[in-house]
Amino acid sequence: MGEHTDKVSGRVRQALGALKGDRDLKREGEHQERKGEVKGHIDDAVDKAQDAADDLKDKVESAVDKA
């Protein structure tokens, strides 16, 4: 599942667990929500790394063009 889907599904599970008094379901929801948050952080890191690689590529190409 995607980042947002995991977060929403996790919140729903937490709410159902709280309503039903089911600690395991609530805990599963907390875990799934955290999983979505981690996916978001990983996506952000990948985007930053890609941006840095693109910037480096541009600088190298510029240096080669000047040479």
Secondary structure, 3 states (H helix, E strand, C coil): CCHHHHHHHHHHHHHHHHHHCCHHHHHHHHHHHHHHHHHHHHHHHHHHHHHHHHHHHHHHHHHHHHC
